[in-house]
Amino acid sequence: GVPIAVTSKPTGRRSVPYVEGSTFVGANGRFVIRLGAGPARTATLRFPGAVGGMPAERSLKLAVPASSTIEASRLRLNGSGLVRFRGRVRGRAGRNLVVVLQGKEGRQWRTFADTRTRKRGRWSVGYRFSGLTGSYPIRVRIRRQANLPYVTGYSRRVTVHVR
């Protein structure tokens, strides 16, 4: 019946700790607490102590990956052509985040373009395909950045087909 309190502090500059929740220890000495969705953060669990028990505190890091939407202006090309990619970094993303576009080449992902986000995490960039036939999977990589409270993450893939 002793309470357990959980506070969290998001990763990143100027982050402010907040109360995540609380629960009570069961008769068997165990407890369960569900943490809400949110950014990467450090959660601290505090046990105030009880009769015969000392106070305790433990921290754990929650690594939540960044993500972005991605859309392509065209998914099929006949020969060479320009394709505009656009999307929005999810979460409380702001301006000037670096967003990297990668294409799959064999088994590896290679960077072919990068840009920065505008207002509310929106980004766009164009790429001119040379006309070499094939299917080209494209994704967005958002690396960990000081002004983004998430760890490195990726978007889903879109595939551009060139005939």
NORJO-V882271 format. One record per helix or strand of 3 or more residues. SS is the DSSP state (H for helix, E for strand). FROM is the first residue (numbers start at 1). TO is the last residue. If there is no record, write none. Layout:
SS|FROM|TO / SS|FROM|TO
//
This chain:
E|3|10 / E|18|24 / E|41|47 / E|56|62 / E|81|89 / E|98|105 / E|108|116 / H|119|121 / E|122|129 / E|134|142 / E|158|162
//
